[in-house]
Amino acid sequence: MSLLVIGGTGTLGRQVVLQALTKGYQVRCLVRNFRKASFLKEWGAELVYGDLTKPETIPPCLKGITAIIDASTSRANELESLKKVDWEGKLSLIEAAKVANIQRFVFFSAQNVEQFENIPLMKVKNGIEIKLKESSIPYTIFRLSGFYQGLIEQYAIPILENLPIWVTNENRYISYMDTQDIAKFCLRSLQIPQTKNQTFFLSGSKSWVSSEIINLCEQLAGQRAKVQRVPLFILKLVSRFFGFFEWGQNISDRLAFAEILTTENNFSNSTFDLYKIFKIDPSELIQLDDYFLEYFIRLLKRLRDINFEDVQKQKNLVI
Ligand SMILES: NC(=O)c1ccc[n+]([C@@H]2O[C@H](COP(=O)([O-])OP(=O)(O)OC[C@H]3O[C@@H](n4cnc5c(N)ncnc54)[C@H](OP(=O)(O)O)[C@@H]3O)[C@@H](O)[C@H]2O)c1
């Protein structure tokens, strides 16, 4: 089976590429910038030039491809690129996939998309889900919650840099996941016929409230966090006037998905079935505390190395 990964340079896409190569798939990556994507080539992937905003570049990338894994997205706070990449670009991709007789199209959506038509990214995600289902291309859709990787910027770095952490007042639980585990589900779906033409709510085995994540980071960093609380109703009010994505990057990163992710849904009820279908034991998944622990250990080692290098440089100057 030969795979075309779109968004291979991204947070999730690179994990998909790495694991697919390890499993022996032939992996081609549609990339906009060969230099930026050179690490994918070093791993063993084939790079082809393509840009979802340039529809004519898509069909040549699909020659000889069996399955598409689309992990691409624009920056959610830029409405124009959202329209060009996540809407028009994906429509062109679906059309090209139909012509190329693609046997599986994996698309990453988000939780509760149909309930948030007022949020541009959610509207286009829902629209693409519908178009894909109507396309007759065999598909698998994963509706995701947040990534562990995003929590570093949201919690760990502000604590380390003594900056405020913005959280909502509501204490709702969110099941974040490591992108390595999402990639595992994604690749497993290609081998399980039951996953054809299905939509899965993919969530981690444990849910977290923001206060628990803050406590964890405080312990690991040995520093207290400065927490700023924003009531969810203020967030909703502001979003109604300005749209989520006009918040400053810092706040929007933290809060843009707060409402979406904290909306009650039944995905946790189906989590058990999901693991069974994919034959993945929840204990195999990376836990958030282990993920943060590894991050802080690596960071502290790096800081020690920098200190050591500085001392050596000073010694050399004295000599
Ligand atoms: N992050 C989350 O918490 C979250 C939550 C729910 C769902 N998701 C979904 O999960 C998927 C992966 O998200 P992510 O956070 O891993 O994304 P990401 O890190 O922002 O990466 C986006 C990727 O899309 C590529 N891309 C952007 N514009 C493109 C274009 N015009 N043509 C071709 N490629 C283009 C980028 O390539 P360049 O390197 O060239 O920029 C990059 O490889 C997305 O569908 C996202 O909506 C994410």
The ligand as an SDF file (V2000), in Angstrom:
LIG
                    3D

 48 52  0  0  0  0  0  0  0  0999 V2000
   -3.7850   20.6680   16.9720 N   0  0  0  0  0  0  0  0  0  0  0  0
   -4.9210   20.2460   17.5660 C   0  0  0  0  0  0  0  0  0  0  0  0
   -5.1030   20.3140   18.7930 O   0  0  0  0  0  0  0  0  0  0  0  0
   -6.0380   19.6430   16.6970 C   0  0  0  0  0  0  0  0  0  0  0  0
   -7.2630   19.3570   17.2700 C   0  0  0  0  0  0  0  0  0  0  0  0
   -8.2480   18.7720   16.4760 C   0  0  0  0  0  0  0  0  0  0  0  0
   -7.9950   18.4870   15.1440 C   0  0  0  0  0  0  0  0  0  0  0  0
   -6.7810   18.7970   14.5940 N   0  0  0  0  0  0  0  0  0  0  0  0
   -6.5510   18.4730   13.1750 C   0  0  0  0  0  0  0  0  0  0  0  0
   -5.4640   17.5530   13.0720 O   0  0  0  0  0  0  0  0  0  0  0  0
   -4.7810   17.7770   11.8210 C   0  0  0  0  0  0  0  0  0  0  0  0
   -3.2960   18.0080   12.0780 C   0  0  0  0  0  0  0  0  0  0  0  0
   -3.1350   19.1810   12.8680 O   0  0  0  0  0  0  0  0  0  0  0  0
   -1.6850   19.7050   13.3130 P   0  0  0  0  0  0  0  0  0  0  0  0
   -1.8610   20.5060   14.5490 O   0  0  0  0  0  0  0  0  0  0  0  0
   -0.7310   18.5550   13.3060 O   0  0  0  0  0  0  0  0  0  0  0  0
   -1.3340   20.6710   12.1080 O   0  0  0  0  0  0  0  0  0  0  0  0
   -0.0290   21.5990   11.9560 P   0  0  0  0  0  0  0  0  0  0  0  0
    1.0370   21.1660   12.8850 O   0  0  0  0  0  0  0  0  0  0  0  0
   -0.4760   23.0210   12.0030 O   0  0  0  0  0  0  0  0  0  0  0  0
    0.4720   21.2530   10.4810 O   0  0  0  0  0  0  0  0  0  0  0  0
   -0.2510   21.6940    9.3670 C   0  0  0  0  0  0  0  0  0  0  0  0
    0.3360   21.0370    8.1300 C   0  0  0  0  0  0  0  0  0  0  0  0
   -0.4350   21.4510    6.9920 O   0  0  0  0  0  0  0  0  0  0  0  0
    0.4470   21.8250    5.9560 C   0  0  0  0  0  0  0  0  0  0  0  0
   -0.1940   22.7940    5.0600 N   0  0  0  0  0  0  0  0  0  0  0  0
   -0.6660   24.0160    5.3840 C   0  0  0  0  0  0  0  0  0  0  0  0
   -1.1160   24.6310    4.2810 N   0  0  0  0  0  0  0  0  0  0  0  0
   -0.9260   23.7790    3.2380 C   0  0  0  0  0  0  0  0  0  0  0  0
   -1.1700   23.8510    1.8380 C   0  0  0  0  0  0  0  0  0  0  0  0
   -1.6720   24.9560    1.2710 N   0  0  0  0  0  0  0  0  0  0  0  0
   -0.8470   22.7910    1.0580 N   0  0  0  0  0  0  0  0  0  0  0  0
   -0.2860   21.6860    1.6110 C   0  0  0  0  0  0  0  0  0  0  0  0
   -0.0260   21.5500    2.9320 N   0  0  0  0  0  0  0  0  0  0  0  0
   -0.3320   22.5950    3.7380 C   0  0  0  0  0  0  0  0  0  0  0  0
    1.6280   22.4350    6.6900 C   0  0  0  0  0  0  0  0  0  0  0  0
    2.7290   22.4540    5.8160 O   0  0  0  0  0  0  0  0  0  0  0  0
    3.9200   23.5620    5.9250 P   0  0  0  0  0  0  0  0  0  0  0  0
    4.9870   22.8980    6.7280 O   0  0  0  0  0  0  0  0  0  0  0  0
    4.2980   23.7990    4.5110 O   0  0  0  0  0  0  0  0  0  0  0  0
    3.3490   24.7750    6.6110 O   0  0  0  0  0  0  0  0  0  0  0  0
    1.7850   21.4460    7.8460 C   0  0  0  0  0  0  0  0  0  0  0  0
    2.5020   20.3050    7.4250 O   0  0  0  0  0  0  0  0  0  0  0  0
   -5.4810   18.9680   11.1680 C   0  0  0  0  0  0  0  0  0  0  0  0
   -6.4710   18.4850   10.2900 O   0  0  0  0  0  0  0  0  0  0  0  0
   -6.1310   19.6720   12.3470 C   0  0  0  0  0  0  0  0  0  0  0  0
   -7.2520   20.4420   11.9660 O   0  0  0  0  0  0  0  0  0  0  0  0
   -5.8040   19.3720   15.3380 C   0  0  0  0  0  0  0  0  0  0  0  0
  1  2  1  0
  2  3  2  0
  2  4  1  0
  4  5  1  0
  4 48  2  0
  5  6  2  0
  6  7  1  0
  7  8  2  0
  8  9  1  0
  8 48  1  0
  9 10  1  0
  9 46  1  0
 10 11  1  0
 11 12  1  0
 11 44  1  0
 12 13  1  0
 13 14  1  0
 14 15  2  0
 14 16  1  0
 14 17  1  0
 17 18  1  0
 18 19  2  0
 18 20  1  0
 18 21  1  0
 21 22  1  0
 22 23  1  0
 23 24  1  0
 23 42  1  0
 24 25  1  0
 25 26  1  0
 25 36  1  0
 26 27  1  0
 26 35  1  0
 27 28  2  0
 28 29  1  0
 29 30  1  0
 29 35  2  0
 30 31  1  0
 30 32  2  0
 32 33  1  0
 33 34  2  0
 34 35  1  0
 36 37  1  0
 36 42  1  0
 37 38  1  0
 38 39  2  0
 38 40  1  0
 38 41  1  0
 42 43  1  0
 44 45  1  0
 44 46  1  0
 46 47  1  0
M  CHG  2   8   1  16  -1
M  END
$$$$
